[in-house]
C-alpha cells in the first residue's frame, strides 16, 4: 500500500492511500485540499501510479535484503 501524508505542526490534515484511491481530509483545511486534489484527474493518476512505480519496483529488493539478513 502506498500512503502519502500531508501534515502541518505534527498534525496530519490529508492523506492519499492507494487502497482508497483518493485523498482524504482529516481537518477542515485537509478536506478542502482533498477536494481540490481529487478533482485534478492528472494528479490522481500520478498518485495512483506511484504504487507501481515505487512500491512494486522495490518490493523484491527489500524482501531479498531482509530475508538474506535473517
C-alpha positions, 0 to 999 in steps of 0.5 A: 500500500502506498500512503502519502501524508500531508501534515502541518505542526505534527498534525496530519490534515490529508492523506492519499492511500492507494487502497482508497484511491483518493485523498482524504481530509482529516481537518477542515483545511485537509478536506478542502485540499482533498477536494481540490486534489481529487478533482485534478484527474492528472494528479490522481493518476500520478498518485495512483501510479506511484504504487507501481512505480515505487512500491512494486519496483522495490518490493523484491529488493527489500524482501531479498535484503531482509530475508538474506539478513535473517 
